[in-house]
Amino acid sequence: MSDGLYLVFSKPPASIAPADYDRWYHDHLRENLEAPGFTAGRRFAPEQTVAGADPDAAFSHLAVYETAAPLDDLRAGLNHRLDTGAVVLPDWFGEIGFSSWYCRPLEERVEAPGN
């Protein structure tokens, strides 16, 4: 069982075609899963549900990583992969709008009845 979640909300740069961003992120998620402490990952297309939310601030992508390590260990593993050249980020990476969150569990996972 995974210990936590690492959530990355993002919005691609306006200069990058959506299909190009999707192709890159498809591969990038898999690159991240090679770092120690990550156990699974999946990408989503989030939809805002709060009335009055700023559409310009909306994120169009969400990557959800299941983890089995504390945040410091996850970051160290990701940074090591960058430092060794195992992951090479595109020139436009710095233009991505994003927000990331590490979520540690407060209690055991509860499944819906009948599952």
Phi and psi in degrees as a GROMACS rama.xvg file:
@    title "Ramachandran Plot"
@    xaxis  label "Phi"
@    yaxis  label "Psi"
@TYPE xy
-75.2719  148.705  SER-2
-85.6567  -28.6819  ASP-3
-159.268  -174.649  GLY-4
-127.776  145.454  LEU-5
-120.58  115.615  TYR-6
-108.123  132.837  LEU-7
-127.592  107.798  VAL-8
-89.5651  137.192  PHE-9
-146.935  162.076  SER-10
-138.647  120.484  LYS-11
-67.6261  157.279  PRO-12
-61.2096  148.008  PRO-13
-61.1796  -25.6844  ALA-14
-79.3742  -5.82194  SER-15
-107.301  130.317  ILE-16
-65.0562  141.102  ALA-17
-53.3718  -39.479  PRO-18
-65.7572  -36.1456  ALA-19
-68.1384  -40.4739  ASP-20
-64.7514  -43.7772  TYR-21
-60.4401  -44.0513  ASP-22
-61.5501  -46.6304  ARG-23
-62.3405  -46.5374  TRP-24
-68.1838  -32.8075  TYR-25
-54.7433  -48.0984  HIS-26
-72.745  -39.6254  ASP-27
-63.9147  -39.59  HIS-28
-56.9328  -44.3955  LEU-29
-67.368  -34.8549  ARG-30
-62.1908  -44.0728  GLU-31
-63.5434  -34.6468  ASN-32
-67.2881  -14.4191  LEU-33
-79.6011  -12.5074  GLU-34
-76.6464  142.321  ALA-35
-58.2263  141.213  PRO-36
99.4914  -16.6382  GLY-37
-92.7079  134.103  PHE-38
-112.984  -23.3985  THR-39
-166.523  163.306  ALA-40
-156.084  157.799  GLY-41
-159.053  142.983  ARG-42
-100.958  147.618  ARG-43
-135.036  160.093  PHE-44
-107.627  98.7998  ALA-45
-71.6795  147.71  PRO-46
-122.785  126.396  GLU-47
-65.3477  139.902  GLN-48
-122.046  -2.30259  THR-49
-94.2079  122.395  VAL-50
-62.9388  137.968  ALA-51
85.4755  2.36504  GLY-52
-67.0231  147.639  ALA-53
-73.1697  111.608  ASP-54
-65.2317  -26.209  PRO-55
-71.4681  -22.2274  ASP-56
-92.861  -2.69187  ALA-57
-67.5529  141.085  ALA-58
-93.1964  143.785  PHE-59
-102.319  -8.86589  SER-60
-136.857  148.261  HIS-61
-138.523  125.075  LEU-62
-107.369  127.154  ALA-63
-113.593  118.426  VAL-64
-109.809  130.942  TYR-65
-86.6873  141.23  GLU-66
-130.204  157.799  THR-67
-132.955  31.9806  ALA-68
-152.59  156.566  ALA-69
-70.7592  160.775  PRO-70
-54.469  -43.6453  LEU-71
-58.9961  -39.4272  ASP-72
-68.6916  -39.3407  ASP-73
-61.8009  -47.7379  LEU-74
-62.1311  -41.3521  ARG-75
-61.2643  -42.0211  ALA-76
-65.9364  -42.6447  GLY-77
-65.129  -44.143  LEU-78
-63.4065  -37.8585  ASN-79
-61.846  -42.4176  HIS-80
-64.9403  -36.1107  ARG-81
-68.5133  -46.5082  LEU-82
-62.5761  -32.6974  ASP-83
-88.7652  -4.01955  THR-84
84.0963  7.03514  GLY-85
-67.8716  -26.6521  ALA-86
-125.281  126.978  VAL-87
-118.084  120.186  VAL-88
-86.1959  146.423  LEU-89
-68.6537  159.628  PRO-90
-55.8865  -31.8199  ASP-91
-87.5832  4.36627  TRP-92
-55.8031  -40.0801  PHE-93
-66.6635  -13.1583  GLY-94
-90.5217  -6.16067  GLU-95
-70.9908  131.497  ILE-96
-84.5889  125.419  GLY-97
-152.339  163.303  PHE-98
-144.805  131.675  SER-99
-120.734  150.91  SER-100
-138.533  134.064  TRP-101
-103.112  127.889  TYR-102
-118.717  114.437  CYS-103
-95.6814  142.146  ARG-104
-69.6374  144.019  PRO-105
-101.382  -19.2235  LEU-106
-155.994  175.124  GLU-107
-66.1819  154.744  GLU-108
-67.0744  135.971  ARG-109
-118.034  128.251  VAL-110
-98.1901  152.071  GLU-111
-64.7335  146.711  ALA-112
-56.599  139.339  PRO-113
87.7627  -0.356019  GLY-114
